[in-house]
Amino acid sequence: MALSGIEIFKYLPKTNCGKCKFPTCLAFAMKLAVKQASLDQCPDVSPESKAKLSDASAPPIRLITIGTGENAVSVGEETIMFRHEKTFYHTPGIAVVISDKSSADEIKQKVDKTVKAAVERVGQHLKVDLIAIENESGDPQKFAEAVKLITGLTSLPLILKSDKIDSLKSALPFLNGKKPLIWAANETNYHDFAQAAKENGCSLAVYEPDLNKLSDLVEKITALGVKDLVLDPGALKAKDIIEKFTIIRRSAIKKAFKPFGYPVMSFFHKSGDSMMEVMLASVAISKYGSIIGLSSAEMWKVLPLFALRQNIYTDPQKPMKVEQKIYKIGDPDKNSPLMITTNFSLTYFLVAGEIENSKVSAWLAVQDSEGLSVMTAWAAGKFSAGSIANFINTIKAAELVNHKKLIIPGYVSVLSGSLQEKLPDWNIIVGPREANAIPVFFKNEWK
């Protein structure tokens, strides 16, 4: 049972030393009680107190890791209902479902398309995370053959999608030490599935559309010693996704209801309509889904899901930013244009991308603005004539180009006069307001 802040306070050293980054031990205890701090932040807590407070300090949603190595997928360990309260930590895993009824060539083609479904966006590599092998044939041998084939084609973590213990046992020997997710235990097979998960060190999905029965089933499985669970409440419609996923999340975080303190998942590969499939997956990503199953990985289908997932799971307290320095776009020389902008990631990648599109090699000076965009940084006084001049002098930009022309963003054209005073040896040129106008600007204005 969750402890109150006052009860937690009794176990703390009460020194008010501030090492935990909170002003008092009581303030720290209050944050621990609402899962907004970690017990590890207090270096002076005794081992006895740590043991007693372990449950109170643990995240309300258990961290589950599927797979091993660099492609391992971690989900869960969330502490809040809404992103603006703090941040979401572990992005949902997107899985592509492959049937064991498919031929070897069909499986190879689908795995290849899945692995290639990746894109770079704002400096991050976005991709499909898992492959689910579905025992659609019901044949243990076919299932084992499909698992064996796929393990030889990719190192992506796997989900074994079968409710038959014979099929599961036939496939698990090919995944020794690879920590797949087993889907799924239900009311009739949970004892055998729990045993298989324990023996093979796997996480286990629990499937039950009735939430009351789902909580009972989770308690039965955890009593058997299986702790790494993922919940599948059978939400296949937008209404059910919002309702069931929210109830589970709220019960875990607001009510400290342990049977629901696990990540949630759902498969949409049999929705019958690819557009509907994407829409349902979007709802699941937006409303606490941790694993989402799709029928295929066409780029038109996964790209919007990648972008949505990235936007929701970016820490709102930490603006995405790139390193302050001069970047070479193309193969610039002393006659190439010199532009300046802020180090907000989206701004940098938009500007750099349009410079590349222009086919004109250029120098791009990126000034640290604490990750703020051009207008926001200017309004906050972090992208001013003085800071720009200091940056240009510090990086010795005059040694890079012969022309001494500096192109500033059109949105801060108001700085051109004062910047000219700060850099009297330079010719300050006002560039376009929007990045997509850079190619035309270079063609018509750059001499």
N, C-alpha and C positions, 0 to 999 in steps of 0.2 A: 504494500500500500504506500502511496506517495506521502512524503513527509512535508509538513508546512515549513515555512521559512524559520519560524521560531524553534521548531524541533531540530532542524538542521543546525541552527546556530549553536545549540548545546554541544555539538561535537566539534566545533571549530576552535582554533587556539585562542581567539578573543584578544589578539594583540593589536588589531587595527593597523597592521604594518603597511598595508597598501601594496604588497607584492602581487596580489591577485588583480591589481588594476582597479579595485573598488575602494572607496574611502574607508569603509568599516567592514568588520566581519559580518555584521548584521545585513548590510547591503549585499554582500556577497552571498549570504545564505538565502536572501529573498530571490536573487537571480538563479541560484541553484534550484530553488523550489519550482520555478516556472521554466526550467530547462534552457535558460538563456546564458548559462555559464557552465564551465567544466570544473570538476573537483581538482583536476590536475593543475589548475591555475594557482592553487594554494600549496606552496612547497613545505609548509610547516604542519600540515594536518597529520596526525598520528596514524600508524598502520591500523590500529584498532578502529579508529573513527572512519578511516577510509573504507574498511570492510563493511561497517554498518551503513555507510552512506552510498555504497556502490550503486544500489538500485535507484536511490534518489537522484544521483548525478548522471545516470545513464540516459542517453537520448530516448525520447518516448517511442521512437520507431527504430527498430533494430537495423543495423548495417548488415547487408547481405552482399557477398561477393561471389560472382559467377565466373568461372574460368580462372586461368592463371596467366602470369606474365604480363606483358605490356598491353594485351588486349582484354584483360580482365575487366568485368563490368561490376561496379559497386553501386548499389541503390539503397535507399533508406537513410537512416540517421538524420531525419528532418526534425526540426524543433518548433516550427511555426505553421500557422494556417495560411498567412498571406505574405507574399514576398517583401512588401514594404516594411514589415515588422523587423526583419533582419536580412536574411537571404535564404535561398534554397541551396543545398549543398551538392547533391548528386543527380546529374541529369538522367532522365528516363532512357532506358535502353530500347532501341528499336530493333525488332527481330523480323526476319523473313522466314516464313514457314515453307518447308519443302516436304512433299509427300513421299513416303516410301514406295508408293505405287508408280512413281516416275521412273523412266528408264535411266540407265547410267549416264547416257549423253544428256538427257534433260536435266539431271541433277548437276552435272558438270557445268552446263550452260547457266543454270540458275545461280549456282555458287559464284561463278565468274562475274555475273552481272551484279550480284550482291556485294562482292568485294570491291568492284569498281565504282559502286554508287557512293562516291565521296567528293567533297568539294572543300576548298579553302575559303573561309569567310572571316573577315576581320582578324586575320592572323591565326585562326583556329582551324584545325583539321576536323571536319564534320563527316561522319560516316554511319553506315549501318553497324550495329554493335554485336548482334547475335544471330545465330541460325537455329531455328526450331525444326527438328525432324519429327514429322507426324506419322504415327503408326496407323495410317489410314487403311492399310491392307488387313490389319489385324493379325498378320503373320509374323511371328517372332524372328524367323530367319530373314525375311525381307527387311524387317526393321534393322536387324543387326548389320546386314549388308549395306544398307543406306548409311548407317552411322559410320561404318568402317570406311566407306568411300569418301564421305564428307570430311572425316578427320584427316584424310590424306590430301585434301584439297585446300584446307584453310585452317588457320589457328584461331579463328573467331570462337568465342565460347558457345556452347551448344545447350539447347533445351530439348530434353527427351520428352516428346509429347505423346504419351500413351497412358491408358488407365489399366493396362494389363501387366501383371507382375511378370509373366513369362517373357513378354517382349522386352520389358525393362531389364530383366536379368540377362537376356541374350545380348543386349547392347552395351551394358556397363563395362564388360571386360576391355572394350576398345577405348575406354575413356579413363583408364586408371590414372589417378592423380590429376585429372583435368577439371575436376569440380564442376560438372554440368548442373543445370537446374532440372530436377525431375518434375514433370507435370503429368498427372496431378493426383494427389491423394484425395479420396472421397470417403463417404460414410461406409462403403462396402469394402474398400481395399486398404484403408489407412494403416492398418497394423503391418501388413507386408511392405507397403511403400515406406513407412517410417523405418523399418528394419533395414531395407535396402539403402536408404539415405544415410543411416548411421554407419553401416558397414563400408560404404564407399566414400564417405566424407563429402556428400553432396547436399546442396540446399534443396528444399522440397516445397513445391507449390501445393496449396490446399484449395480445392474447388468445391464451392457450395453456394448456390444462388440465394438461399435463405440466410440472412445475416445472423439470426438467432442460432440456427444450426451451425453456421460457420464458426461462431465463437466457441460453441461446445466442441466442435471437431478439433479446433486449434488446441483447446485444453487437453483433449485426449492425446493428441500427437505430442505435445510438449511433455506430457507426463511419461511418454515413452523415451524421453531423452533427446528428442530432435528440437533444436532451438532455431536453426536458420530456415525460416519459412517465408514464403511469398503468398499473398492471399489473392485468389481469383474468385470474385463474387458473381461471375457470370454476367457482367454488365455488357450488353451488346447493343443497347440503344442509348442515345444521347441522354435521355431522361434518367435511365438507370445508372449511367456512368456518373453523372453529377450527384445523384442521390446517394448511391452506395459508396462511392469513393469518398464523398464528403463526410458521410456518417462514420466511416472507418477512420478517416484522418482526425475528425473532431473527437471521436471517442478516445483515440490514443493520446492526443495532445492536451485536450481540455479536461478529460475525465481520467486520464492515466489508466485506461482500460487495457490491461496487458494482452488479452487475446487478440486485440486489433492493433497491437504495436508492431506491425510489419509492413513492408512495401506491398503495393497492390498492382495487379496486372490484368490484362485482358487481350484476347485475340480477336481481330476483326477480318481475318483473311477469308471468311465465308459470308461476308456481308452481301455478296452478289453484285455489287456496284462499286467500281474503283473509286469514283468520286465520293460516294458515301463512306467508303473505307477511310479515305483521307480525312473527311470531316469528323468521323468518330474518333480517329486517332488524334486529331487536333483537340477535341474535347477532353480526351483522356490525358494528354500532355498538360493541358491547362488546369485540370482538376485532379492533380496528385497521382496520376498514373506513373508507375515506375518501370514497367515493361509493357511494350505495345507490339503486338504481332500483326504483320502485314502479309499479303499474299505474294508480293513481288517488290522489286526495288527500282522501278523506273524513275529516272531523275525528276520527271514532272510530279511524281507522287511524293518522293522523299525530300526534295529540296524545300518546299514550304514547311515541312515538319522539322527539318534541320534548323531553319531560321527561327521558327516559333520556339523550339526547345532552347536554342542558344539565347534568345532574347529574355525568356522567362528565367533561365538559370544563370544569368549574369548577375554578379553581386551588385546591387544598387548602391552600396556604400563604397564601392571601389571602381571608379570609372576605368574603362578599358583604355590603355594607353601604350604607346610605343616608346622606344628609347630616344632621348634627345640627341640628335646628331645630324650630319649632312648625309643624305642618302643619294646614291647614284642610281638614276633611272635610265636604263639603257647604257650607252657608252659615252658619257659627257666629256667634253674637253674645255679649254679655257674660253671658247666662244659660245658655249652652250648657255641656255637660260638658267637663271638662279631664282627659285621661288621659295617662299617661306610660308609655313602654316603651323598649327598647333599639334600637340602629340596625342590628341584624341584618336583612338584607333580607327574609327569609322571615317573620320576626316582624312587621315593619312592614306588609307587604302583607296578611298574614292579619288583623291587627288593623284596618287601614284598610278592608279589604273587608267585615268584619263590622260596622263602624260604618256603612258605606254601606248594608248590608242592613237595618240597624235603622231606617233612614229618619230618624235623629236626627242633626242636624248637631252636630259636636263639634270641639274642639281636641285634637290629638294631639301631645304633646311627645315628641320622639325624642332621647334622650341618647346621646352617643357612648360605646360600650362596646367599641370596636375590632372591631365586627362580631360580637360574641358574643350568643347568645340570653339571655333573662332569667335563667334558672337558672345558666347557665354564667358569665355576667357577675357575678352575685351571689356565686357561689362563688370567683371570681377577685378579688373586691374592687373590681370596676369598675362596680358598680351598687349602691352603698351609700347609707345615709341621708345621709351627708355629701355625696356626689357629686350625689345627686338634689336636695338642698336648694340647693347651689351653682348647679346648672343652673336651677332654678326662679327663683332670685333673679337670675341673670345675664340670663335672657331676659325678665325683668320680667313674669312671668305674672300677677301681681296686677293689672296694668293691662288684661289681656284679659277677666277675668271679675269679676263683682260678688260671687259667692257664696264665693269662696276655698275651693272643694272640689277636692281633688286625688285622682284615682282611680289607685291603684297596682295592678300585676298581682297576682292572687291567689297566685301561686307565691312571692312575696316578702312575704307577709302579716307575716312575722316582723319586717319593717322598720317596721311602722306606728307602734310605740311610740317608737322612737328618731327616726323622721322627724318625729313630732309635736313632739318636743322641739326639733328643728332648725328647724321651721317652726311656731312657736306660734300664729301668726295664721291658720293654715290648718286645715281639717278634713280629715284623712287618711281616705280611704275605701278599703277593700279590695275590688277588683274581682274578676271571675271568673278562675278559673285558666286556662280555655281560651278562645280567641278566639271560638269559635262560640257561647258563652254570652252574648256582649255584647248582642245584641238583647233577650234576656229580661231581662238585668240592667238595661238602660235602662228597659224597660217596668215592671218591678216595684220597682226600687230607686232610680232617679234621681228626685229631687223638685226 
